[in-house]
């Protein structure tokens, strides 16, 4: 993931995808959240996400499960 993020920051998207398929969507999501948080910080606004707490927990576990499943499947296919 580190090499993929490095490639993204240097504009090499295809190389980043070659390193890790999830790197581009993850980097994009992180960049969007960071920009929203920075904009709200400078404007003095505290952001309140409109996602209910119970759904937010489910989304977090889905994300963790996706990353783990992808990591396992990627390593299994590279071994054979």
C-alpha positions, 0 to 999 in steps of 0.5 A: 500500500505504501508503494501504491500511495507513493505512485498515486502522489506522483500521478502514476495511477496504473502503477498504483493499481498494479501494486494494490487495487484498493489503493486508488479508492482508499486514497481518494476517500482519505483525501476527500475526508481530509479536505472536508475536515480542513475546510470545516476547521478553517471555517470553524464548523464542526461537521456532523455526519448524517450517518446513524451510529449503528450504520457507521459501525457496519460500514467500518466493519464492511471496510475492514472485511473488504481489506482483509478479504482482498489481502488474503485473496491477493496472497493466495493467488500470488503463492500458486 
